Amino acid sequence: MLITRRLEFDAGHRIPDHRSQCRHLHGHRYALEITLAGTVLNAAGEPENGMVMDFSRVKQIANEHIVGAWDHAFLAYRGDGPVVAFLASMPEHKTVLLDAVPTAENLARIAFNTLDPVYQATYGNQLRLERVRIYETPNCWADASRTDLADRG
């Protein structure tokens, strides 16, 4: 059985080598979809009876490990020297330094790699993260999936 929880957050970024508008500092209303696979629990009297995982718990974990850190932050590529220096000049600015350019593809991959061990540790082998989808806009998104990880060897 597959379940999906969607969360939204606001963040800024820039794509330093882009040849168009995305090379400028700008922001998005991102959406994050987390798809989990697992067995529907059959445990009468338990709070999660009939569920793969309580959607509120899916949200809590995502907020704790991704959304809380990225919401209203500037997601900056560590190698983008001028922007990193500019952001560092603002006291208490919420900046998240990433080891990859903050494209939708890289954000989806980072979120998957961050969340995968957390969901697995929460419920053991019965539950697994299958896909993370990041919407940069309502019409543009990137998926990172378990299949992608397996293909990397």
MDAnalysis code that builds the backbone (N, CA, C; Angstrom):
import MDAnalysis as mda
import numpy as np

u = mda.Universe.empty(459, n_residues=153, atom_resindex=np.repeat(np.arange(153), 3), trajectory=True)
u.add_TopologyAttr("name", ["N", "CA", "C"] * 153)
u.add_TopologyAttr("resid", np.arange(1, 154))
u.add_TopologyAttr("resname", ["MET", "LEU", "ILE", "THR", "ARG", "ARG", "LEU", "GLU", "PHE", "ASP", "ALA", "GLY", "HIS", "ARG", "ILE", "PRO", "ASP", "HIS", "ARG", "SER", "GLN", "CYS", "ARG", "HIS", "LEU", "HIS", "GLY", "HIS", "ARG", "TYR", "ALA", "LEU", "GLU", "ILE", "THR", "LEU", "ALA", "GLY", "THR", "VAL", "LEU", "ASN", "ALA", "ALA", "GLY", "GLU", "PRO", "GLU", "ASN", "GLY", "MET", "VAL", "MET", "ASP", "PHE", "SER", "ARG", "VAL", "LYS", "GLN", "ILE", "ALA", "ASN", "GLU", "HIS", "ILE", "VAL", "GLY", "ALA", "TRP", "ASP", "HIS", "ALA", "PHE", "LEU", "ALA", "TYR", "ARG", "GLY", "ASP", "GLY", "PRO", "VAL", "VAL", "ALA", "PHE", "LEU", "ALA", "SER", "MET", "PRO", "GLU", "HIS", "LYS", "THR", "VAL", "LEU", "LEU", "ASP", "ALA", "VAL", "PRO", "THR", "ALA", "GLU", "ASN", "LEU", "ALA", "ARG", "ILE", "ALA", "PHE", "ASN", "THR", "LEU", "ASP", "PRO", "VAL", "TYR", "GLN", "ALA", "THR", "TYR", "GLY", "ASN", "GLN", "LEU", "ARG", "LEU", "GLU", "ARG", "VAL", "ARG", "ILE", "TYR", "GLU", "THR", "PRO", "ASN", "CYS", "TRP", "ALA", "ASP", "ALA", "SER", "ARG", "THR", "ASP", "LEU", "ALA", "ASP", "ARG", "GLY"])
u.atoms.positions = np.array([
    [0.848, -1.171, 0.000],
    [0.000, 0.000, 0.000],
    [0.896, 1.236, 0.000],
    [0.506, 2.234, -0.764],
    [1.222, 3.512, -0.813],
    [0.366, 4.603, -0.181],
    [1.001, 5.482, 0.588],
    [0.346, 6.683, 1.114],
    [1.239, 7.877, 0.788],
    [0.617, 9.039, 0.626],
    [1.370, 10.258, 0.309],
    [0.861, 11.399, 1.167],
    [1.793, 12.157, 1.701],
    [1.482, 13.368, 2.477],
    [2.143, 14.550, 1.766],
    [1.403, 15.651, 1.616],
    [1.899, 16.857, 0.966],
    [2.059, 17.953, 2.007],
    [3.193, 18.643, 1.960],
    [3.454, 19.788, 2.821],
    [3.954, 20.919, 1.928],
    [3.787, 22.147, 2.377],
    [4.247, 23.298, 1.611],
    [5.146, 24.170, 2.472],
    [6.070, 24.858, 1.794],
    [6.958, 25.785, 2.485],
    [7.445, 26.827, 1.487],
    [7.936, 27.922, 2.014],
    [8.473, 29.011, 1.192],
    [9.977, 29.073, 1.393],
    [10.708, 29.252, 0.294],
    [12.168, 29.358, 0.392],
    [12.701, 30.100, -0.823],
    [13.876, 30.669, -0.639],
    [14.559, 31.333, -1.735],
    [15.730, 30.498, -2.206],
    [16.176, 30.777, -3.416],
    [17.362, 30.120, -3.959],
    [17.820, 30.888, -5.193],
    [18.872, 30.411, -5.778],
    [19.295, 30.876, -7.095],
    [20.094, 29.755, -7.727],
    [20.089, 29.715, -9.051],
    [20.840, 28.717, -9.806],
    [21.980, 29.488, -10.484],
    [23.170, 29.476, -9.903],
    [24.225, 30.396, -10.331],
    [24.634, 30.301, -11.798],
    [24.591, 29.125, -12.386],
    [25.038, 28.986, -13.778],
    [23.903, 29.069, -14.792],
    [22.696, 29.317, -14.338],
    [21.538, 29.371, -15.230],
    [21.672, 30.551, -16.178],
    [21.201, 30.416, -17.380],
    [21.321, 31.478, -18.389],
    [20.095, 32.392, -18.436],
    [19.121, 32.162, -17.576],
    [17.897, 32.951, -17.605],
    [17.604, 33.522, -16.219],
    [16.340, 33.773, -15.932],
    [15.928, 34.454, -14.710],
    [16.345, 33.740, -13.419],
    [16.495, 32.434, -13.463],
    [16.779, 31.679, -12.234],
    [18.181, 31.922, -11.673],
    [19.012, 32.653, -12.398],
    [20.335, 32.981, -11.858],
    [20.244, 34.095, -10.807],
    [19.089, 34.758, -10.751],
    [18.870, 35.827, -9.775],
    [18.305, 35.255, -8.480],
    [18.527, 35.976, -7.375],
    [17.911, 35.593, -6.107],
    [16.396, 35.684, -6.261],
    [15.690, 34.622, -5.882],
    [14.235, 34.612, -5.973],
    [13.692, 33.528, -5.054],
    [12.382, 33.466, -4.939],
    [11.781, 32.489, -4.049],
    [10.648, 31.727, -4.694],
    [10.228, 30.665, -4.013],
    [9.139, 29.813, -4.485],
    [8.260, 29.401, -3.321],
    [7.047, 29.049, -3.631],
    [6.154, 28.341, -2.714],
    [6.300, 26.876, -3.107],
    [7.209, 26.186, -2.421],
    [7.482, 24.783, -2.726],
    [6.398, 23.891, -2.136],
    [6.209, 22.737, -2.749],
    [5.389, 21.676, -2.165],
    [6.260, 20.432, -2.123],
    [6.142, 19.709, -1.047],
    [6.902, 18.483, -0.823],
    [5.897, 17.352, -0.647],
    [6.022, 16.323, -1.475],
    [5.170, 15.142, -1.326],
    [6.041, 13.975, -0.904],
    [5.604, 13.290, 0.131],
    [6.325, 12.140, 0.667],
    [5.444, 10.917, 0.465],
    [5.938, 9.941, -0.284],
    [5.196, 8.710, -0.527],
    [5.891, 7.564, 0.192],
    [5.124, 6.898, 1.050],
    [5.618, 5.773, 1.834],
    [4.906, 4.496, 1.402],
    [5.612, 3.389, 1.438],
    [5.039, 2.076, 1.158],
    [5.096, 1.255, 2.430],
    [4.057, 0.481, 2.645],
    [4.050, -0.382, 3.815],
    [2.803, -1.218, 3.870],
    [2.745, -2.013, 4.888],
    [1.603, -2.884, 5.140],
    [0.594, -2.141, 6.002],
    [-0.668, -2.285, 5.654],
    [-1.714, -1.694, 6.493],
    [-1.742, -2.474, 7.800],
    [-1.629, -1.737, 8.897],
    [-1.600, -2.378, 10.211],
    [-2.972, -2.951, 10.565],
    [-2.969, -4.156, 11.027],
    [-4.193, -4.818, 11.461],
    [-4.023, -5.128, 12.939],
    [-4.315, -4.138, 13.755],
    [-4.100, -4.257, 15.200],
    [-5.254, -3.574, 15.926],
    [-6.302, -4.311, 16.144],
    [-7.499, -3.763, 16.794],
    [-7.125, -3.069, 18.094],
    [-7.708, -1.895, 18.288],
    [-7.476, -1.141, 19.513],
    [-6.264, -0.227, 19.469],
    [-5.416, -0.384, 18.462],
    [-4.237, 0.485, 18.328],
    [-4.608, 1.741, 17.540],
    [-4.004, 2.888, 17.851],
    [-4.366, 4.137, 17.185],
    [-4.155, 4.117, 15.663],
    [-3.221, 3.323, 15.185],
    [-2.945, 3.296, 13.749],
    [-3.539, 2.068, 13.064],
    [-4.500, 1.428, 13.700],
    [-5.183, 0.292, 13.102],
    [-5.800, 0.722, 11.773],
    [-5.528, -0.034, 10.721],
    [-6.061, 0.270, 9.396],
    [-5.234, 1.261, 8.597],
    [-4.083, 1.655, 9.107],
    [-3.224, 2.649, 8.439],
    [-1.860, 2.051, 8.122],
    [-1.194, 2.634, 7.126],
    [0.226, 2.355, 6.905],
    [1.018, 3.148, 7.940],
    [0.671, 4.422, 8.076],
    [1.256, 5.312, 9.082],
    [0.304, 6.482, 9.225],
    [0.135, 6.991, 10.408],
    [-0.727, 8.147, 10.627],
    [-0.159, 9.336, 9.856],
    [-1.011, 9.988, 9.049],
    [-0.549, 11.126, 8.252],
    [0.049, 12.231, 9.115],
    [-0.447, 12.401, 10.332],
    [0.120, 13.435, 11.204],
    [1.557, 13.092, 11.592],
    [1.871, 11.816, 11.709],
    [3.247, 11.388, 12.028],
    [4.156, 11.583, 10.819],
    [3.632, 11.316, 9.615],
    [4.399, 11.570, 8.390],
    [4.786, 13.048, 8.348],
    [3.819, 13.909, 8.623],
    [4.051, 15.358, 8.635],
    [5.051, 15.757, 9.705],
    [4.894, 15.225, 10.908],
    [5.789, 15.575, 12.021],
    [7.246, 15.276, 11.657],
    [7.498, 14.113, 11.098],
    [8.862, 13.722, 10.741],
    [9.403, 14.627, 9.635],
    [8.598, 14.892, 8.616],
    [9.046, 15.760, 7.517],
    [9.329, 17.177, 8.025],
    [8.468, 17.681, 8.904],
    [8.697, 19.015, 9.465],
    [9.987, 19.060, 10.272],
    [10.223, 18.038, 11.049],
    [11.404, 17.999, 11.915],
    [12.704, 17.930, 11.115],
    [12.712, 17.231, 10.012],
    [13.961, 16.966, 9.301],
    [14.167, 17.766, 8.016],
    [13.109, 18.309, 7.416],
    [13.253, 19.068, 6.164],
    [12.528, 20.410, 6.230],
    [11.222, 20.373, 6.359],
    [10.415, 21.581, 6.214],
    [10.795, 22.648, 7.232],
    [10.983, 22.275, 8.471],
    [11.359, 23.253, 9.489],
    [12.668, 23.956, 9.179],
    [13.596, 23.229, 8.596],
    [14.906, 23.811, 8.248],
    [14.820, 24.677, 6.995],
    [14.015, 24.266, 6.023],
    [13.982, 24.945, 4.727],
    [12.949, 26.054, 4.642],
    [11.913, 26.028, 5.466],
    [10.843, 27.018, 5.365],
    [11.349, 28.411, 5.719],
    [11.084, 29.351, 4.840],
    [11.509, 30.745, 4.994],
    [13.024, 30.872, 5.161],
    [13.744, 29.996, 4.483],
    [15.209, 30.057, 4.457],
    [15.650, 30.348, 3.033],
    [16.901, 30.716, 2.901],
    [17.504, 30.800, 1.573],
    [18.357, 29.550, 1.421],
    [18.058, 28.756, 0.397],
    [18.770, 27.510, 0.120],
    [19.907, 27.851, -0.828],
    [21.121, 27.850, -0.323],
    [22.268, 28.332, -1.087],
    [23.268, 27.216, -1.342],
    [23.806, 27.205, -2.536],
    [24.881, 26.287, -2.893],
    [26.167, 26.772, -2.223],
    [26.784, 25.890, -1.468],
    [28.003, 26.225, -0.728],
    [29.093, 26.810, -1.640],
    [29.122, 26.406, -2.904],
    [30.131, 26.880, -3.849],
    [29.804, 28.212, -4.501],
    [28.692, 28.823, -4.153],
    [28.277, 30.103, -4.727],
    [28.795, 31.229, -3.831],
    [30.109, 31.449, -3.888],
    [30.813, 32.352, -2.985],
    [30.178, 33.708, -2.746],
    [29.853, 34.472, -3.798],
    [29.287, 35.814, -3.566],
    [27.965, 35.787, -2.796],
    [27.114, 34.844, -3.097],
    [25.828, 34.773, -2.415],
    [26.013, 34.296, -0.971],
    [26.882, 33.317, -0.771],
    [27.143, 32.824, 0.585],
    [27.697, 33.954, 1.446],
    [28.613, 34.753, 0.901],
    [29.178, 35.881, 1.647],
    [28.107, 36.931, 1.942],
    [27.260, 37.210, 0.958],
    [26.181, 38.181, 1.150],
    [25.235, 37.724, 2.255],
    [24.814, 36.477, 2.215],
    [23.889, 35.958, 3.224],
    [24.534, 35.946, 4.611],
    [25.818, 35.643, 4.671],
    [26.531, 35.625, 5.948],
    [26.631, 37.028, 6.547],
    [26.539, 38.055, 5.706],
    [26.646, 39.429, 6.206],
    [25.373, 39.895, 6.924],
    [24.300, 39.120, 6.818],
    [23.039, 39.493, 7.473],
    [22.896, 38.717, 8.779],
    [22.979, 39.405, 9.897],
    [22.884, 38.722, 11.187],
    [21.584, 37.918, 11.305],
    [21.717, 36.716, 11.783],
    [20.588, 35.824, 12.064],
    [19.747, 35.471, 10.845],
    [20.304, 35.641, 9.640],
    [19.570, 35.248, 8.438],
    [19.465, 33.733, 8.381],
    [18.306, 33.226, 8.016],
    [18.095, 31.783, 7.927],
    [18.599, 31.302, 6.560],
    [19.781, 30.742, 6.579],
    [20.431, 30.242, 5.370],
    [20.729, 28.764, 5.554],
    [20.440, 27.982, 4.535],
    [20.784, 26.563, 4.525],
    [21.811, 26.370, 3.421],
    [23.031, 25.988, 3.806],
    [24.084, 25.748, 2.825],
    [24.029, 24.301, 2.368],
    [23.979, 24.122, 1.068],
    [23.878, 22.797, 0.459],
    [25.138, 22.485, -0.328],
    [25.453, 21.210, -0.432],
    [26.618, 20.778, -1.200],
    [26.304, 20.629, -2.684],
    [25.096, 20.979, -3.089],
    [24.677, 20.910, -4.494],
    [23.870, 22.160, -4.815],
    [23.833, 22.518, -6.081],
    [23.031, 23.651, -6.537],
    [21.565, 23.346, -6.206],
    [20.819, 24.291, -5.629],
    [19.464, 24.014, -5.156],
    [18.401, 23.967, -6.261],
    [18.599, 23.075, -7.215],
    [17.578, 22.807, -8.224],
    [16.505, 21.917, -7.604],
    [15.370, 21.820, -8.244],
    [14.320, 20.916, -7.756],
    [14.837, 19.482, -7.681],
    [15.632, 19.088, -8.670],
    [16.176, 17.726, -8.701],
    [17.059, 17.460, -7.484],
    [17.958, 18.389, -7.202],
    [18.857, 18.196, -6.063],
    [18.119, 18.280, -4.731],
    [17.136, 19.168, -4.630],
    [16.364, 19.261, -3.385],
    [15.584, 17.973, -3.144],
    [15.028, 17.396, -4.188],
    [14.299, 16.127, -4.035],
    [15.251, 15.027, -3.573],
    [16.423, 14.974, -4.156],
    [17.409, 13.951, -3.781],
    [17.867, 14.138, -2.335],
    [18.165, 15.378, -1.960],
    [18.599, 15.661, -0.583],
    [17.497, 15.291, 0.408],
    [16.261, 15.667, 0.095],
    [15.147, 15.343, 0.994],
    [14.977, 13.830, 1.107],
    [15.067, 13.111, -0.008],
    [14.928, 11.651, 0.046],
    [16.020, 11.046, 0.920],
    [17.266, 11.441, 0.666],
    [18.385, 10.865, 1.423],
    [18.332, 11.223, 2.909],
    [17.747, 12.361, 3.236],
    [17.602, 12.763, 4.637],
    [16.473, 11.985, 5.310],
    [15.347, 11.849, 4.629],
    [14.166, 11.246, 5.238],
    [14.169, 9.720, 5.229],
    [14.815, 9.114, 4.266],
    [14.771, 7.657, 4.123],
    [15.155, 6.924, 5.411],
    [16.303, 7.210, 6.008],
    [16.642, 6.466, 7.227],
    [15.737, 6.803, 8.411],
    [15.172, 7.997, 8.427],
    [14.325, 8.401, 9.547],
    [13.009, 7.620, 9.531],
    [12.356, 7.546, 8.374],
    [11.105, 6.790, 8.303],
    [11.359, 5.311, 8.564],
    [12.452, 4.781, 8.042],
    [12.748, 3.367, 8.247],
    [13.009, 3.075, 9.729],
    [13.735, 3.962, 10.395],
    [14.027, 3.768, 11.819],
    [12.767, 3.897, 12.670],
    [11.813, 4.682, 12.196],
    [10.583, 4.906, 12.954],
    [9.722, 3.647, 13.016],
    [9.602, 2.948, 11.921],
    [8.703, 1.804, 11.865],
    [9.397, 0.525, 11.422],
    [10.703, 0.544, 11.310],
    [11.420, -0.662, 10.914],
    [11.220, -0.999, 9.449],
    [11.406, -2.250, 9.097],
    [11.378, -2.670, 7.701],
    [9.977, -2.695, 7.102],
    [8.956, -2.634, 7.935],
    [7.584, -2.661, 7.431],
    [7.278, -1.415, 6.598],
    [7.952, -0.323, 6.865],
    [7.677, 0.956, 6.208],
    [8.919, 1.398, 5.447],
    [8.716, 1.929, 4.240],
    [9.860, 2.450, 3.497],
    [9.442, 3.666, 2.672],
    [10.348, 4.591, 2.563],
    [10.135, 5.765, 1.726],
    [10.281, 5.338, 0.275],
    [9.276, 5.613, -0.533],
    [9.322, 5.246, -1.950],
    [9.697, 6.421, -2.841],
    [9.139, 7.603, -2.519],
    [9.378, 8.749, -3.396],
    [9.248, 10.048, -2.629],
    [10.091, 11.007, -3.005],
    [9.928, 12.394, -2.581],
    [9.758, 13.206, -3.854],
    [8.712, 13.987, -3.884],
    [8.458, 14.882, -5.027],
    [8.525, 16.310, -4.507],
    [9.297, 17.143, -5.186],
    [9.398, 18.574, -4.856],
    [8.818, 19.366, -6.023],
    [7.776, 20.137, -5.727],
    [7.227, 21.071, -6.709],
    [7.912, 22.406, -6.503],
    [8.591, 22.885, -7.542],
    [9.170, 24.223, -7.483],
    [8.100, 25.251, -7.838],
    [7.242, 24.884, -8.751],
    [6.055, 25.662, -9.119],
    [4.926, 24.655, -9.288],
    [3.687, 25.114, -9.443],
    [2.604, 24.142, -9.643],
    [2.779, 23.273, -10.886],
    [3.565, 23.739, -11.845],
    [3.728, 23.014, -13.107],
    [5.089, 22.350, -13.281],
    [5.980, 22.490, -12.311],
    [7.343, 21.958, -12.450],
    [7.743, 21.234, -11.168],
    [8.180, 19.989, -11.296],
    [8.570, 19.211, -10.130],
    [9.642, 18.205, -10.490],
    [10.250, 17.651, -9.452],
    [11.261, 16.604, -9.606],
    [10.964, 15.510, -8.596],
    [11.235, 14.278, -9.001],
    [11.029, 13.115, -8.143],
    [12.356, 12.451, -7.836],
    [12.532, 12.063, -6.596],
    [13.623, 11.171, -6.197],
    [12.938, 9.939, -5.629],
    [13.319, 8.773, -6.133],
    [12.631, 7.556, -5.714],
    [13.615, 6.471, -5.307],
    [13.068, 5.472, -4.662],
    [13.871, 4.318, -4.251],
    [14.544, 3.697, -5.474],
    [13.845, 3.663, -6.614],
    [14.421, 3.120, -7.859],
    [15.655, 3.921, -8.248],
    [15.606, 5.247, -8.104],
    [16.769, 6.084, -8.428],
    [17.955, 5.704, -7.578],
    [17.728, 5.469, -6.291],
    [18.822, 5.075, -5.388],
    [19.400, 3.739, -5.797],
    [18.542, 2.780, -6.155],
    [19.009, 1.450, -6.551],
    [19.841, 1.525, -7.824],
    [19.445, 2.435, -8.746],
    [20.169, 2.578, -10.005],
    [21.569, 3.140, -9.818],
    [21.815, 3.830, -8.680],
    [23.134, 4.397, -8.437],
    [24.121, 3.330, -7.975],
    [23.618, 2.148, -7.674],
    [24.493, 1.048, -7.288],
    [24.950, 1.199, -5.921],
])
